[in-house]
Amino acid sequence: MRLLLLAAAAAALLLLQVSAFGAAPGEPLLGGWTPIKNLSDPYVREIAEFAVKTHNDDANTGLLLKKVVKGETQVVSGTNYRLVVEVKDGANTKNFEALVFDKPWEHVRRLSSFKAVHGRA
């Protein structure tokens, strides 16, 4: 009887956790950041190019995108992309973290931040 009660309590706790956080154990939480598995995906590259171009337009710089070093997504009322991009700045190579909000069904895309990454990305 005691074992049955403990098992029922554990099952109830698990159900409460799933309903409270929106994910089963081992699954990403709703609203949490999820690593991008394929950094060379053309859509990820498009987001990175948008970030660099928008930054160049805003800051009057001439950075050139080399590659996406690291990336994560967050599902909100669209998708946030947090990307670490490697760029050429003249003869120098630099890393920046870009945060882009994308909502393609409403034709909305905006650069939320673009900041230098110091040290290893």
PyMOL CGO cylinders between C-alpha atoms (Angstrom):
from pymol import cmd
from pymol.cgo import CYLINDER

trace = [
    CYLINDER, 0.00, 0.00, 0.00, 2.80, 2.41, 0.92, 0.3, 1, 1, 1, 1, 1, 1,
    CYLINDER, 2.80, 2.41, 0.92, 4.64, 1.63, -2.33, 0.3, 1, 1, 1, 1, 1, 1,
    CYLINDER, 4.64, 1.63, -2.33, 1.48, 2.29, -4.33, 0.3, 1, 1, 1, 1, 1, 1,
    CYLINDER, 1.48, 2.29, -4.33, 1.02, 5.63, -2.56, 0.3, 1, 1, 1, 1, 1, 1,
    CYLINDER, 1.02, 5.63, -2.56, 4.63, 6.63, -3.32, 0.3, 1, 1, 1, 1, 1, 1,
    CYLINDER, 4.63, 6.63, -3.32, 4.24, 5.68, -6.98, 0.3, 1, 1, 1, 1, 1, 1,
    CYLINDER, 4.24, 5.68, -6.98, 1.02, 7.70, -7.26, 0.3, 1, 1, 1, 1, 1, 1,
    CYLINDER, 1.02, 7.70, -7.26, 2.70, 10.71, -5.63, 0.3, 1, 1, 1, 1, 1, 1,
    CYLINDER, 2.70, 10.71, -5.63, 5.65, 10.47, -8.02, 0.3, 1, 1, 1, 1, 1, 1,
    CYLINDER, 5.65, 10.47, -8.02, 3.34, 10.25, -11.04, 0.3, 1, 1, 1, 1, 1, 1,
    CYLINDER, 3.34, 10.25, -11.04, 1.35, 13.26, -9.83, 0.3, 1, 1, 1, 1, 1, 1,
    CYLINDER, 1.35, 13.26, -9.83, 4.54, 15.26, -9.34, 0.3, 1, 1, 1, 1, 1, 1,
    CYLINDER, 4.54, 15.26, -9.34, 5.71, 14.37, -12.85, 0.3, 1, 1, 1, 1, 1, 1,
    CYLINDER, 5.71, 14.37, -12.85, 2.37, 15.40, -14.36, 0.3, 1, 1, 1, 1, 1, 1,
    CYLINDER, 2.37, 15.40, -14.36, 2.48, 18.66, -12.41, 0.3, 1, 1, 1, 1, 1, 1,
    CYLINDER, 2.48, 18.66, -12.41, 5.99, 19.37, -13.69, 0.3, 1, 1, 1, 1, 1, 1,
    CYLINDER, 5.99, 19.37, -13.69, 4.99, 18.67, -17.31, 0.3, 1, 1, 1, 1, 1, 1,
    CYLINDER, 4.99, 18.67, -17.31, 1.90, 20.87, -17.13, 0.3, 1, 1, 1, 1, 1, 1,
    CYLINDER, 1.90, 20.87, -17.13, 3.67, 23.68, -15.24, 0.3, 1, 1, 1, 1, 1, 1,
    CYLINDER, 3.67, 23.68, -15.24, 6.69, 23.88, -17.53, 0.3, 1, 1, 1, 1, 1, 1,
    CYLINDER, 6.69, 23.88, -17.53, 5.26, 22.65, -20.82, 0.3, 1, 1, 1, 1, 1, 1,
    CYLINDER, 5.26, 22.65, -20.82, 7.80, 19.91, -21.46, 0.3, 1, 1, 1, 1, 1, 1,
    CYLINDER, 7.80, 19.91, -21.46, 8.57, 16.38, -20.37, 0.3, 1, 1, 1, 1, 1, 1,
    CYLINDER, 8.57, 16.38, -20.37, 12.00, 15.64, -18.87, 0.3, 1, 1, 1, 1, 1, 1,
    CYLINDER, 12.00, 15.64, -18.87, 14.69, 15.89, -21.55, 0.3, 1, 1, 1, 1, 1, 1,
    CYLINDER, 14.69, 15.89, -21.55, 12.61, 18.17, -23.80, 0.3, 1, 1, 1, 1, 1, 1,
    CYLINDER, 12.61, 18.17, -23.80, 13.27, 21.91, -24.16, 0.3, 1, 1, 1, 1, 1, 1,
    CYLINDER, 13.27, 21.91, -24.16, 11.04, 24.19, -22.09, 0.3, 1, 1, 1, 1, 1, 1,
    CYLINDER, 11.04, 24.19, -22.09, 8.62, 26.46, -23.89, 0.3, 1, 1, 1, 1, 1, 1,
    CYLINDER, 8.62, 26.46, -23.89, 10.24, 29.86, -24.14, 0.3, 1, 1, 1, 1, 1, 1,
    CYLINDER, 10.24, 29.86, -24.14, 13.67, 28.37, -23.38, 0.3, 1, 1, 1, 1, 1, 1,
    CYLINDER, 13.67, 28.37, -23.38, 16.69, 28.57, -25.67, 0.3, 1, 1, 1, 1, 1, 1,
    CYLINDER, 16.69, 28.57, -25.67, 17.39, 25.57, -27.92, 0.3, 1, 1, 1, 1, 1, 1,
    CYLINDER, 17.39, 25.57, -27.92, 20.74, 25.04, -29.71, 0.3, 1, 1, 1, 1, 1, 1,
    CYLINDER, 20.74, 25.04, -29.71, 20.64, 25.22, -33.50, 0.3, 1, 1, 1, 1, 1, 1,
    CYLINDER, 20.64, 25.22, -33.50, 21.84, 21.85, -34.77, 0.3, 1, 1, 1, 1, 1, 1,
    CYLINDER, 21.84, 21.85, -34.77, 22.67, 22.89, -38.36, 0.3, 1, 1, 1, 1, 1, 1,
    CYLINDER, 22.67, 22.89, -38.36, 24.50, 26.22, -38.33, 0.3, 1, 1, 1, 1, 1, 1,
    CYLINDER, 24.50, 26.22, -38.33, 24.95, 26.04, -42.11, 0.3, 1, 1, 1, 1, 1, 1,
    CYLINDER, 24.95, 26.04, -42.11, 21.18, 25.91, -42.72, 0.3, 1, 1, 1, 1, 1, 1,
    CYLINDER, 21.18, 25.91, -42.72, 20.37, 28.52, -45.42, 0.3, 1, 1, 1, 1, 1, 1,
    CYLINDER, 20.37, 28.52, -45.42, 17.70, 30.16, -43.23, 0.3, 1, 1, 1, 1, 1, 1,
    CYLINDER, 17.70, 30.16, -43.23, 20.15, 30.54, -40.33, 0.3, 1, 1, 1, 1, 1, 1,
    CYLINDER, 20.15, 30.54, -40.33, 22.66, 32.06, -42.79, 0.3, 1, 1, 1, 1, 1, 1,
    CYLINDER, 22.66, 32.06, -42.79, 19.94, 34.46, -44.00, 0.3, 1, 1, 1, 1, 1, 1,
    CYLINDER, 19.94, 34.46, -44.00, 19.26, 35.58, -40.42, 0.3, 1, 1, 1, 1, 1, 1,
    CYLINDER, 19.26, 35.58, -40.42, 23.00, 36.10, -39.84, 0.3, 1, 1, 1, 1, 1, 1,
    CYLINDER, 23.00, 36.10, -39.84, 23.39, 38.09, -43.07, 0.3, 1, 1, 1, 1, 1, 1,
    CYLINDER, 23.39, 38.09, -43.07, 20.41, 40.24, -42.07, 0.3, 1, 1, 1, 1, 1, 1,
    CYLINDER, 20.41, 40.24, -42.07, 22.03, 40.93, -38.68, 0.3, 1, 1, 1, 1, 1, 1,
    CYLINDER, 22.03, 40.93, -38.68, 25.37, 41.97, -40.17, 0.3, 1, 1, 1, 1, 1, 1,
    CYLINDER, 25.37, 41.97, -40.17, 23.77, 44.10, -42.91, 0.3, 1, 1, 1, 1, 1, 1,
    CYLINDER, 23.77, 44.10, -42.91, 21.45, 45.84, -40.45, 0.3, 1, 1, 1, 1, 1, 1,
    CYLINDER, 21.45, 45.84, -40.45, 24.36, 46.52, -38.09, 0.3, 1, 1, 1, 1, 1, 1,
    CYLINDER, 24.36, 46.52, -38.09, 26.44, 47.86, -41.00, 0.3, 1, 1, 1, 1, 1, 1,
    CYLINDER, 26.44, 47.86, -41.00, 23.59, 50.18, -42.02, 0.3, 1, 1, 1, 1, 1, 1,
    CYLINDER, 23.59, 50.18, -42.02, 23.03, 51.41, -38.45, 0.3, 1, 1, 1, 1, 1, 1,
    CYLINDER, 23.03, 51.41, -38.45, 26.69, 51.82, -37.47, 0.3, 1, 1, 1, 1, 1, 1,
    CYLINDER, 26.69, 51.82, -37.47, 28.08, 52.78, -40.89, 0.3, 1, 1, 1, 1, 1, 1,
    CYLINDER, 28.08, 52.78, -40.89, 30.55, 49.87, -40.85, 0.3, 1, 1, 1, 1, 1, 1,
    CYLINDER, 30.55, 49.87, -40.85, 31.62, 47.39, -43.49, 0.3, 1, 1, 1, 1, 1, 1,
    CYLINDER, 31.62, 47.39, -43.49, 31.66, 44.04, -41.70, 0.3, 1, 1, 1, 1, 1, 1,
    CYLINDER, 31.66, 44.04, -41.70, 31.53, 40.92, -43.89, 0.3, 1, 1, 1, 1, 1, 1,
    CYLINDER, 31.53, 40.92, -43.89, 29.95, 37.71, -42.60, 0.3, 1, 1, 1, 1, 1, 1,
    CYLINDER, 29.95, 37.71, -42.60, 32.31, 34.72, -42.65, 0.3, 1, 1, 1, 1, 1, 1,
    CYLINDER, 32.31, 34.72, -42.65, 30.29, 32.13, -40.73, 0.3, 1, 1, 1, 1, 1, 1,
    CYLINDER, 30.29, 32.13, -40.73, 27.89, 31.39, -37.92, 0.3, 1, 1, 1, 1, 1, 1,
    CYLINDER, 27.89, 31.39, -37.92, 29.93, 30.06, -35.00, 0.3, 1, 1, 1, 1, 1, 1,
    CYLINDER, 29.93, 30.06, -35.00, 27.11, 29.25, -32.58, 0.3, 1, 1, 1, 1, 1, 1,
    CYLINDER, 27.11, 29.25, -32.58, 23.38, 29.68, -32.44, 0.3, 1, 1, 1, 1, 1, 1,
    CYLINDER, 23.38, 29.68, -32.44, 20.21, 29.18, -30.40, 0.3, 1, 1, 1, 1, 1, 1,
    CYLINDER, 20.21, 29.18, -30.40, 16.54, 29.79, -30.99, 0.3, 1, 1, 1, 1, 1, 1,
    CYLINDER, 16.54, 29.79, -30.99, 13.75, 30.76, -28.63, 0.3, 1, 1, 1, 1, 1, 1,
    CYLINDER, 13.75, 30.76, -28.63, 10.11, 30.39, -29.60, 0.3, 1, 1, 1, 1, 1, 1,
    CYLINDER, 10.11, 30.39, -29.60, 8.08, 33.40, -28.47, 0.3, 1, 1, 1, 1, 1, 1,
    CYLINDER, 8.08, 33.40, -28.47, 5.38, 35.11, -30.55, 0.3, 1, 1, 1, 1, 1, 1,
    CYLINDER, 5.38, 35.11, -30.55, 7.82, 34.43, -33.39, 0.3, 1, 1, 1, 1, 1, 1,
    CYLINDER, 7.82, 34.43, -33.39, 11.40, 33.22, -33.07, 0.3, 1, 1, 1, 1, 1, 1,
    CYLINDER, 11.40, 33.22, -33.07, 14.39, 34.86, -31.43, 0.3, 1, 1, 1, 1, 1, 1,
    CYLINDER, 14.39, 34.86, -31.43, 17.75, 33.87, -32.93, 0.3, 1, 1, 1, 1, 1, 1,
    CYLINDER, 17.75, 33.87, -32.93, 20.83, 34.35, -30.75, 0.3, 1, 1, 1, 1, 1, 1,
    CYLINDER, 20.83, 34.35, -30.75, 23.79, 33.89, -33.06, 0.3, 1, 1, 1, 1, 1, 1,
    CYLINDER, 23.79, 33.89, -33.06, 27.52, 34.27, -32.62, 0.3, 1, 1, 1, 1, 1, 1,
    CYLINDER, 27.52, 34.27, -32.62, 28.85, 35.33, -36.01, 0.3, 1, 1, 1, 1, 1, 1,
    CYLINDER, 28.85, 35.33, -36.01, 32.41, 35.57, -37.23, 0.3, 1, 1, 1, 1, 1, 1,
    CYLINDER, 32.41, 35.57, -37.23, 32.99, 38.60, -39.44, 0.3, 1, 1, 1, 1, 1, 1,
    CYLINDER, 32.99, 38.60, -39.44, 35.83, 40.25, -41.34, 0.3, 1, 1, 1, 1, 1, 1,
    CYLINDER, 35.83, 40.25, -41.34, 36.53, 43.83, -40.33, 0.3, 1, 1, 1, 1, 1, 1,
    CYLINDER, 36.53, 43.83, -40.33, 39.19, 44.88, -42.80, 0.3, 1, 1, 1, 1, 1, 1,
    CYLINDER, 39.19, 44.88, -42.80, 42.13, 42.56, -42.13, 0.3, 1, 1, 1, 1, 1, 1,
    CYLINDER, 42.13, 42.56, -42.13, 40.79, 41.54, -38.71, 0.3, 1, 1, 1, 1, 1, 1,
    CYLINDER, 40.79, 41.54, -38.71, 38.43, 38.72, -37.78, 0.3, 1, 1, 1, 1, 1, 1,
    CYLINDER, 38.43, 38.72, -37.78, 35.97, 39.44, -34.96, 0.3, 1, 1, 1, 1, 1, 1,
    CYLINDER, 35.97, 39.44, -34.96, 33.04, 37.70, -33.28, 0.3, 1, 1, 1, 1, 1, 1,
    CYLINDER, 33.04, 37.70, -33.28, 29.72, 39.34, -32.47, 0.3, 1, 1, 1, 1, 1, 1,
    CYLINDER, 29.72, 39.34, -32.47, 26.57, 38.12, -30.77, 0.3, 1, 1, 1, 1, 1, 1,
    CYLINDER, 26.57, 38.12, -30.77, 23.46, 39.08, -32.71, 0.3, 1, 1, 1, 1, 1, 1,
    CYLINDER, 23.46, 39.08, -32.71, 19.92, 38.81, -31.41, 0.3, 1, 1, 1, 1, 1, 1,
    CYLINDER, 19.92, 38.81, -31.41, 17.31, 38.79, -34.19, 0.3, 1, 1, 1, 1, 1, 1,
    CYLINDER, 17.31, 38.79, -34.19, 13.54, 38.55, -33.79, 0.3, 1, 1, 1, 1, 1, 1,
    CYLINDER, 13.54, 38.55, -33.79, 11.86, 36.87, -36.78, 0.3, 1, 1, 1, 1, 1, 1,
    CYLINDER, 11.86, 36.87, -36.78, 8.14, 36.52, -37.51, 0.3, 1, 1, 1, 1, 1, 1,
    CYLINDER, 8.14, 36.52, -37.51, 8.00, 35.60, -41.21, 0.3, 1, 1, 1, 1, 1, 1,
    CYLINDER, 8.00, 35.60, -41.21, 4.22, 35.14, -41.42, 0.3, 1, 1, 1, 1, 1, 1,
    CYLINDER, 4.22, 35.14, -41.42, 3.85, 38.84, -40.57, 0.3, 1, 1, 1, 1, 1, 1,
    CYLINDER, 3.85, 38.84, -40.57, 6.95, 39.91, -42.56, 0.3, 1, 1, 1, 1, 1, 1,
    CYLINDER, 6.95, 39.91, -42.56, 8.66, 41.13, -39.36, 0.3, 1, 1, 1, 1, 1, 1,
    CYLINDER, 8.66, 41.13, -39.36, 12.39, 40.80, -38.76, 0.3, 1, 1, 1, 1, 1, 1,
    CYLINDER, 12.39, 40.80, -38.76, 14.44, 43.08, -36.53, 0.3, 1, 1, 1, 1, 1, 1,
    CYLINDER, 14.44, 43.08, -36.53, 17.87, 43.22, -35.03, 0.3, 1, 1, 1, 1, 1, 1,
    CYLINDER, 17.87, 43.22, -35.03, 17.49, 43.55, -31.25, 0.3, 1, 1, 1, 1, 1, 1,
    CYLINDER, 17.49, 43.55, -31.25, 21.20, 43.69, -30.39, 0.3, 1, 1, 1, 1, 1, 1,
    CYLINDER, 21.20, 43.69, -30.39, 24.62, 43.28, -31.96, 0.3, 1, 1, 1, 1, 1, 1,
    CYLINDER, 24.62, 43.28, -31.96, 27.55, 43.27, -29.57, 0.3, 1, 1, 1, 1, 1, 1,
    CYLINDER, 27.55, 43.27, -29.57, 31.18, 42.25, -29.66, 0.3, 1, 1, 1, 1, 1, 1,
    CYLINDER, 31.18, 42.25, -29.66, 32.15, 38.93, -28.10, 0.3, 1, 1, 1, 1, 1, 1,
    CYLINDER, 32.15, 38.93, -28.10, 35.46, 39.13, -26.25, 0.3, 1, 1, 1, 1, 1, 1,
    CYLINDER, 35.46, 39.13, -26.25, 37.45, 35.95, -25.75, 0.3, 1, 1, 1, 1, 1, 1,
    CYLINDER, 37.45, 35.95, -25.75, 36.16, 32.60, -26.97, 0.3, 1, 1, 1, 1, 1, 1,
    CYLINDER, 36.16, 32.60, -26.97, 32.62, 32.35, -28.31, 0.3, 1, 1, 1, 1, 1, 1,
]
cmd.load_cgo(trace, "trace")
